[in-house]
Amino acid sequence: MKDFFYAIQDLFVNVLFAPFDALRALELENWWTANFVSWLFIIVGIVAMVYWMLQLQKFNNNNEEDKSITSHSYL
C-alpha cells in the first residue's frame, strides 16, 4: 500500500508538475516569457467578458427576457 502512495507522489512531482518547474526556472531568465500564459488567460477572460456583455445587451434590447416576478412556476 505504501508503494501506491509513493507512485502517486512520483506522478505528481515528476510528471504533472514538470511544466510548473520549467516556468519557475524560466522566470529567473525572463519574467515576460514566464508570465506569457498568465497574460494570455487575462486577455481571453477580458474578450469573453466583453462578448458576454454584448450578448446580454442584445437580448436586453430585444426584450426577450421574462422579467416578471413569477417567471418560475414554483414561485
Legacy VTK file of the C-alpha trace (Angstrom):
# vtk DataFile Version 3.0
C-alpha trace
ASCII
DATASET POLYDATA
POINTS 75 float
0.000 0.000 0.000
2.911 2.301 0.733
4.187 1.893 -2.838
0.826 3.040 -4.177
1.107 6.390 -2.422
4.731 6.758 -3.491
3.579 6.143 -7.078
1.014 8.936 -6.752
3.713 11.208 -5.330
6.066 10.352 -8.167
3.357 11.004 -10.756
2.575 14.457 -9.430
6.088 15.600 -8.547
7.961 14.296 -11.582
5.307 14.335 -14.335
2.339 16.614 -13.717
4.257 19.458 -12.051
7.075 19.425 -14.610
5.609 22.367 -16.606
5.446 24.437 -13.424
9.054 23.620 -12.636
10.002 24.709 -16.149
8.134 28.006 -15.685
9.880 28.539 -12.349
13.261 28.075 -13.991
12.274 30.271 -16.933
11.209 33.095 -14.621
14.793 33.532 -13.493
15.805 34.208 -17.101
12.930 36.297 -18.448
9.902 37.477 -16.475
7.822 38.375 -19.546
8.203 34.978 -21.166
7.397 33.155 -17.939
4.215 35.160 -17.440
3.035 34.945 -21.048
0.489 32.262 -20.114
-0.965 34.468 -17.382
-1.265 37.387 -19.772
-2.892 35.106 -22.342
-5.511 33.929 -19.822
-6.219 37.516 -18.800
-6.749 38.565 -22.424
-9.013 35.568 -23.130
-11.027 36.364 -19.989
-11.469 40.004 -20.986
-12.559 39.054 -24.518
-15.031 36.509 -23.117
-16.467 39.065 -20.685
-16.904 41.677 -23.427
-18.608 39.088 -25.669
-20.886 38.050 -22.798
-21.850 41.649 -22.032
-22.608 42.323 -25.710
-24.822 39.242 -25.879
-26.652 40.305 -22.707
-27.162 43.767 -24.164
-28.511 42.270 -27.401
-31.069 40.131 -25.539
-31.985 43.068 -23.306
-32.610 45.311 -26.326
-34.852 42.659 -27.943
-36.912 42.305 -24.725
-36.543 38.520 -24.894
-36.047 38.046 -21.168
-39.046 37.273 -18.980
-38.706 39.841 -16.212
-41.959 39.039 -14.434
-41.759 38.239 -10.748
-43.387 34.808 -11.178
-41.210 33.632 -14.019
-40.867 30.215 -12.393
-43.814 28.036 -11.524
-42.534 27.277 -8.014
-42.528 30.980 -7.127
LINES 1 76
75 0 1 2 3 4 5 6 7 8 9 10 11 12 13 14 15 16 17 18 19 20 21 22 23 24 25 26 27 28 29 30 31 32 33 34 35 36 37 38 39 40 41 42 43 44 45 46 47 48 49 50 51 52 53 54 55 56 57 58 59 60 61 62 63 64 65 66 67 68 69 70 71 72 73 74
